[in-house]
Amino acid sequence: MRLLSSLIRVLIIAAGAVVGLGLFLLAVLAFVGFLLASLLTGRKPNLQFRVNKNPWAQHRPPAAEDVVDIEAREIKDAPPLPLQPPPQR
């Protein structure tokens, strides 16, 4: 009975190791796939993960009073800097 218990324990550990190694290899292959796809297309991969700080909070759209309307102005270019060095004192 003790031998059977040890054998089952070893088999469960081996099965867990195989599943864990399989998931690790799947993650590595997915990473390599994303990397190759980004290299072939010339784009950066969009792998941003957004974490909600309070997942239980109600999602509310922004209120209309938060919007600020401003008047647009055109800013002229600054005059070019002189090519001469400043005078020495």
Backbone as CSV, one residue per row, in Angstrom:
resi,resn,N_x,N_y,N_z,CA_x,CA_y,CA_z,C_x,C_y,C_z
1,MET,0.817,-1.187,0.000,0.000,0.000,0.000,0.867,1.260,0.000
2,ARG,1.945,1.216,0.763,2.846,2.354,0.839,3.517,2.589,-0.517
3,LEU,3.850,1.511,-1.209,4.457,1.610,-2.541,3.479,2.232,-3.535
4,LEU,2.218,1.832,-3.474,1.199,2.371,-4.367,0.987,3.867,-4.106
5,SER,0.965,4.260,-2.851,0.802,5.664,-2.497,1.979,6.499,-3.010
6,SER,3.183,6.013,-2.863,4.366,6.729,-3.350,4.357,6.815,-4.865
7,LEU,3.941,5.745,-5.537,3.886,5.729,-7.004,2.863,6.743,-7.519
8,ILE,1.701,6.826,-6.861,0.673,7.788,-7.270,1.176,9.214,-7.042
9,ARG,1.856,9.429,-5.932,2.395,10.757,-5.638,3.415,11.176,-6.694
10,VAL,4.298,10.265,-7.091,5.309,10.560,-8.116,4.635,10.831,-9.453
11,LEU,3.586,10.068,-9.798,2.881,10.287,-11.060,2.174,11.641,-11.081
12,ILE,1.572,12.033,-9.964,0.904,13.338,-9.909,1.923,14.470,-10.027
13,ILE,3.051,14.338,-9.377,4.099,15.360,-9.487,4.636,15.430,-10.911
14,ALA,4.830,14.277,-11.538,5.323,14.256,-12.918,4.294,14.871,-13.866
15,ALA,3.021,14.562,-13.662,1.979,15.140,-14.521,1.922,16.653,-14.338
16,GLY,2.036,17.134,-13.112,2.051,18.577,-12.860,3.241,19.255,-13.509
17,ALA,4.391,18.580,-13.454,5.583,19.149,-14.089,5.411,19.220,-15.600
18,VAL,4.802,18.194,-16.186,4.583,18.191,-17.638,3.606,19.293,-18.035
19,VAL,2.527,19.460,-17.266,1.554,20.519,-17.571,2.203,21.895,-17.400
20,GLY,2.967,22.081,-16.334,3.635,23.365,-16.114,4.637,23.684,-17.207
21,LEU,5.414,22.681,-17.605,6.382,22.888,-18.678,5.676,23.185,-20.005
22,GLY,4.549,22.524,-20.238,3.782,22.783,-21.458,3.254,24.200,-21.499
23,LEU,2.734,24.689,-20.371,2.247,26.070,-20.330,3.382,27.074,-20.504
24,PHE,4.535,26.770,-19.922,5.699,27.636,-20.085,6.125,27.695,-21.553
25,LEU,6.177,26.547,-22.199,6.558,26.525,-23.617,5.528,27.237,-24.484
26,LEU,4.247,27.113,-24.134,3.209,27.827,-24.870,3.399,29.341,-24.738
27,ALA,3.734,29.802,-23.539,3.971,31.236,-23.341,5.195,31.706,-24.126
28,VAL,6.247,30.902,-24.150,7.457,31.275,-24.905,7.148,31.323,-26.396
29,LEU,6.394,30.358,-26.896,6.036,30.355,-28.322,5.145,31.547,-28.667
30,ALA,4.225,31.912,-27.779,3.382,33.079,-28.032,4.238,34.345,-28.066
31,PHE,5.201,34.454,-27.164,6.086,35.619,-27.154,6.894,35.697,-28.443
32,VAL,7.437,34.574,-28.875,8.217,34.553,-30.118,7.314,34.890,-31.305
33,GLY,6.079,34.408,-31.281,5.135,34.740,-32.356,4.845,36.224,-32.414
34,PHE,4.586,36.846,-31.252,4.365,38.293,-31.224,5.601,39.037,-31.705
35,LEU,6.764,38.562,-31.313,8.001,39.222,-31.706,8.213,39.122,-33.220
36,LEU,8.008,37.960,-33.785,8.169,37.798,-35.237,7.128,38.610,-36.005
37,ALA,5.898,38.620,-35.521,4.857,39.395,-36.196,5.201,40.886,-36.177
38,SER,5.717,41.374,-35.052,6.065,42.789,-34.987,7.274,43.103,-35.856
39,LEU,8.211,42.164,-35.965,9.367,42.400,-36.835,8.965,42.389,-38.308
40,LEU,8.048,41.502,-38.684,7.638,41.416,-40.084,6.766,42.596,-40.504
41,THR,5.920,43.078,-39.606,5.041,44.186,-39.960,5.676,45.542,-39.701
42,GLY,6.729,45.602,-38.897,7.392,46.861,-38.600,6.665,47.691,-37.561
43,ARG,5.720,47.094,-36.860,4.972,47.812,-35.834,5.356,47.313,-34.456
44,LYS,5.227,48.209,-33.494,5.437,47.785,-32.114,4.206,46.996,-31.672
45,PRO,4.406,45.926,-30.936,3.229,45.200,-30.443,2.525,45.996,-29.350
46,ASN,1.205,45.969,-29.368,0.422,46.688,-28.370,0.128,45.731,-27.228
47,LEU,1.011,45.678,-26.255,0.870,44.765,-25.128,0.695,45.537,-23.834
48,GLN,-0.165,46.535,-23.854,-0.399,47.316,-22.643,-1.479,46.628,-21.829
49,PHE,-1.213,46.472,-20.559,-2.174,45.868,-19.664,-2.677,46.951,-18.725
50,ARG,-3.968,47.159,-18.732,-4.556,48.166,-17.862,-5.117,47.465,-16.634
51,VAL,-4.763,47.975,-15.509,-5.226,47.403,-14.256,-6.188,48.382,-13.607
52,ASN,-7.374,47.902,-13.322,-8.347,48.735,-12.635,-8.001,48.758,-11.160
53,LYS,-7.763,49.946,-10.619,-7.342,50.038,-9.226,-8.438,49.580,-8.274
54,ASN,-9.671,49.818,-8.631,-10.783,49.374,-7.804,-11.789,48.666,-8.708
55,PRO,-11.669,47.357,-8.891,-12.547,46.660,-9.835,-14.004,46.635,-9.398
56,TRP,-14.298,46.921,-8.124,-15.676,46.881,-7.655,-16.364,48.228,-7.793
57,ALA,-15.615,49.253,-8.179,-16.208,50.580,-8.322,-17.085,50.613,-9.571
58,GLN,-18.113,51.417,-9.505,-19.004,51.582,-10.654,-18.286,52.372,-11.738
59,HIS,-18.424,51.930,-12.981,-17.822,52.670,-14.096,-18.800,53.756,-14.516
60,ARG,-18.383,55.003,-14.359,-19.235,56.119,-14.712,-18.575,56.931,-15.821
61,PRO,-19.333,57.337,-16.820,-18.744,58.209,-17.846,-18.421,59.566,-17.244
62,PRO,-17.450,60.273,-17.814,-17.089,61.580,-17.254,-18.259,62.554,-17.346
63,ALA,-18.387,63.375,-16.343,-19.469,64.353,-16.305,-19.190,65.468,-17.306
64,ALA,-20.257,66.106,-17.762,-20.114,67.173,-18.759,-19.410,68.386,-18.173
65,GLU,-19.480,68.563,-16.863,-18.844,69.723,-16.264,-17.320,69.603,-16.218
66,ASP,-16.798,68.410,-16.488,-15.356,68.231,-16.486,-14.705,68.745,-17.777
67,VAL,-15.511,69.002,-18.793,-14.983,69.434,-20.083,-14.728,70.933,-20.037
68,VAL,-13.536,71.332,-20.440,-13.163,72.750,-20.446,-12.972,73.172,-21.893
69,ASP,-13.692,74.205,-22.293,-13.574,74.716,-23.652,-12.592,75.875,-23.633
70,ILE,-11.623,75.837,-24.517,-10.622,76.897,-24.559,-10.640,77.560,-25.924
71,GLU,-10.108,78.750,-25.971,-10.005,79.466,-27.232,-8.634,79.180,-27.835
72,ALA,-8.611,78.749,-29.079,-7.360,78.411,-29.741,-6.673,79.682,-30.229
73,ARG,-5.356,79.737,-30.043,-4.557,80.852,-30.534,-3.400,80.291,-31.339
74,GLU,-2.993,81.025,-32.336,-1.842,80.603,-33.123,-0.605,81.282,-32.549
75,ILE,0.421,80.493,-32.295,1.661,81.023,-31.742,2.657,81.150,-32.875
76,LYS,3.220,82.358,-33.014,4.173,82.599,-34.095,5.512,81.960,-33.734
77,ASP,6.262,81.629,-34.776,7.590,81.064,-34.561,8.507,82.095,-33.919
78,ALA,9.394,81.616,-33.084,10.363,82.498,-32.447,11.369,82.971,-33.494
79,PRO,11.899,84.179,-33.327,12.896,84.648,-34.300,14.147,83.768,-34.218
80,PRO,14.839,83.594,-35.329,16.028,82.748,-35.316,17.119,83.346,-34.432
81,LEU,17.888,82.492,-33.832,18.969,82.935,-32.968,20.139,83.427,-33.826
82,PRO,20.894,84.435,-33.335,22.037,84.922,-34.113,23.127,83.851,-34.163
83,LEU,23.871,83.869,-35.258,24.925,82.881,-35.437,26.211,83.315,-34.758
84,GLN,26.297,84.573,-34.355,27.504,85.074,-33.701,27.488,84.710,-32.226
85,PRO,28.651,84.374,-31.652,28.683,84.091,-30.215,28.481,85.383,-29.429
86,PRO,28.002,85.273,-28.205,27.804,86.507,-27.410,29.161,87.184,-27.164
87,PRO,29.146,88.521,-26.998,30.419,89.248,-26.770,31.038,88.847,-25.439
88,GLN,32.370,88.780,-25.450,33.109,88.416,-24.233,33.313,89.662,-23.381
89,ARG,33.273,89.532,-22.075,33.489,90.678,-21.186,34.871,90.677,-20.673
